[in-house]
Amino acid sequence: MSQLRGPASSGPLRVWWEALAAAAAGVVTMYVVASLGLWAAGAGDLPGGAFPHVVAATVVAAAGGSVELTGDAGVIAQADAALDAVPLSVTLAGALVTAAVFLRPLRHRAVATGHELLARVARTAAFWLLFLLVLALVARHSFTISVGNDLADEIGAELGATPTVGFRADVPATLGFGLLWVLALLALTFLVSRRAPLSSPLLHLQNSVRPPAFAMLLVLLAYAAIGLITGVIVLIVKGHPAETLAVLFLGLPNLAWMALGIGTGGAWTGHVDKAIGLPVPQLLDDVLRTRHGARTVDLASLGEHDGRVWLLVAVAAVVLLGAAFAAAVRSPAGTPAWRQAVELAVALAVTLLLVGLITRILAHYGLSLIGVGDLGGNLGGEVTLQPQLLRLVAAGAAWGLVTGYIGGLLARRVRHPGEAPEHAPPA
């Protein structure tokens, strides 16, 4: 019984402190990573003390919140703007730290009651929402913009058509989506980590769900690590430190996980109308840049500009085979290879579906006079990137079946956790 009581019996203040620590550690990590990325991107030079407000808005977006862009140009002009993009470097950093601190008090326990686990999740989510509310209230600011001509600016001021653009967090939507985000994170933490205790009714997940879920975590982290190494090499060899650091601290997983999807045969569709300030690698910009219509981003279109992109297939094969082997080793001894193939196919298909959903981009800004045309060559622009979800899911299922089956066969010669050695001495 002492195992069931564990640290929760040490007093109510301690469990509240542990929940506060998990939420605070995640939010602080996200704020620091977002600050570094935005500073590298040049946001530190924004006027009117906007930097902390922009950082807060970035953290809100990374934590599942909603940030709206606003535009106003007075009575005879109209400005409109939209931005839908998740800075996944900030998201990943906060998720990993939050999960690690949340699990720390539970690391020596194998089983816990469902009531205790739900109470821990509820306390952590409550503190998370409190921090998110503060950030959402800070995440608002507006800027006055110039049309690029002093005379036009003066005329606009006289006519009440001085354009402004700003942003603000939608507080109710931010709290709603933020709650779903932290609950999903903590649920995934229990699914993936061996250190997370489960209640008795959920112990079957230990063998059926955790191995493929853990394998998918390995895949995502491996691609993030490969992307980080690639970014450091680019930083050393090609320079452009500010742009490279901005990508690393804001959008590294966006690009790395797109590489996973593309390497397995998935695709995205989009275009870049004009430069809009988002850090987009040159190769991706070359494929997407078009004035009309949309382009497909896949191995074929990228390979037209750089043949080295076909190496993504080899990287996917190595990483997925390694993950499949790890999942098979963690599965109970005697699990047939076909079952491990099916489990990994489902896991990879769901993973690529989520990758597609969280890597989509919609960014637009435009300014028009009396509703006609864009004013200023640099005042209108658009970047879109949308996943082809069916293609991603199909590619994930196919690769999961193949690599899962091979991984299951390779793991037969390896002793599984809890399995006795073949020539163990009699008891």
ABEGO torsion letter per residue (X at the ends): XAAAAEAAAAEAAAAAAAAAAAAAAAAAAAAAAAAAAAAAAGAAABBGGAAAAAAAAAAAAAAGBBBBBBBBAEAABBBBBBBBBBBAAAAAAAAAAAAAAAAAAAAABABBBAAAAAAAAAAAAAAAAAAAAAAAAABBBBBBBBAGBAAAAAAAAAAGABBBBBBBBBAAAAAAAAAAAAAAAAAAAAAABAABBBBAAAAAAAAAAAAAAAAAAAAAAAAAAAAAAAAAAAAAAAEGAAAAAAAAAAAAAAAAAAAAAAAAGBBBBEBBABBAGBBBBAAAAAAABBABEBBBBBAAAAAAABAAAAAAAAAAAAAAAAAAAAAAAABBBGBBAAAAAAAAAAAAAAAAAAAAAAABBBBBBBBBBGGBEBBEAAABBBBBBBBBAAAAAAAAAAAAAAAAAAAAAAAAABBBBGBBBAABBBX
